[in-house]
């Protein structure tokens, strides 16, 4: 289970790095408002996921261990769901700029 969670964490972090690199490579992005909102939603889900991992790593009270595991797994599933959802919503990439004539 721990190896699976570490593998999932690594994959999500790698995807997040790609997203960040592509966003940073744009000089003056004028992303549509919907894209900006979706990016903020993904960023918030990532923060919640990272917080749940930290909580799991720091919890010492036996009564909270099950909660920490449940919460961390729920946040991971939320991240995976959002990534899949964004892949379907933006098949050409979420970084398409306003006024783009492509597609």
N, C-alpha and C positions, 0 to 999 in steps of 0.2 A: 504494500500500500504506500509506504514511504517513497519507494523508488518511482511509483506512478505519479505521486504528487510532485516530486522533484522534477520529473520529466515534463509534466504539464506546466509547472512553473517556468521551466527553462524555455519551453515553446512559446508561452505567453509573453515572456520577457523579450524574446527574440523578435516576435511580431511587433511588440511595442517599440523596440528600437528602430525597426523598419518604418513604422508610422512616423516616429519622431524625426528620423533622417529625411524622409520625404517632405515633411512639413517644413523643416529647417532649410531645405534646398530651394524652396520657393522664395524669391526675392520679396515681392510685395503681394502676398496672397489676398485675393478677394473671393474668399470662399462664400458660397451661398449660405444664408443664415441656417438653413436646415442642416447643412454639412457641419457648420460650426457647433450647432447644438448636439449633433450626434457625436462629434469628437469630444465635446465636454462630457457627454454621458459616458463614453468609453473611459475617459480620464478619471471620472468619479468612480466608476466600477473598479478600475485598476487600484485606486487609492484604498477603496473598501476591502478589496482582495488582499492587498499588502498589509493593511491593518489587521485583518483576520489572521494572517500568517504570524504577525508579530505577537498577537494575543495568544495564539496557540503555543508559540515558542516560550512565552513568559508565564503562562498559567501554571500554578503549582497546586492549587486546591483541587482535590479529587472530584468534588462536585461540579466543577467548572470544565473539566477536561472533555467530557462528552459534548457539552455545549460548544466549546472551542472547535472541536473537530467538525461538528455539524455546521457551524457558522462558516468555517473555512471552506468546506466542501460546497456549501451553497454559493459562496462568493465566486468560487472557481467555475461552477456551473453557469453562473450569471455572466462571467467574462466570456466563456466559450459560446454561450447563446448570443451575446451581443456581437461577437466577432463573426459568427455565422450569419446573423441577421444583417450586419453591415456589408458582408460579402454579397449577399443577395440583393440588397438595396442599391449598392454601388458596384456593379460588376466591372466597371471601368476604373474604379478607384474613388475614394471619398474626396480626393484632392482636386477634382475637376473644378476649375475656376469659373466664376460667373462670366457670361458672355462667350464662353468657349463654343466654337462652331463645330467641334468634332462630335461624332456620335449622334 
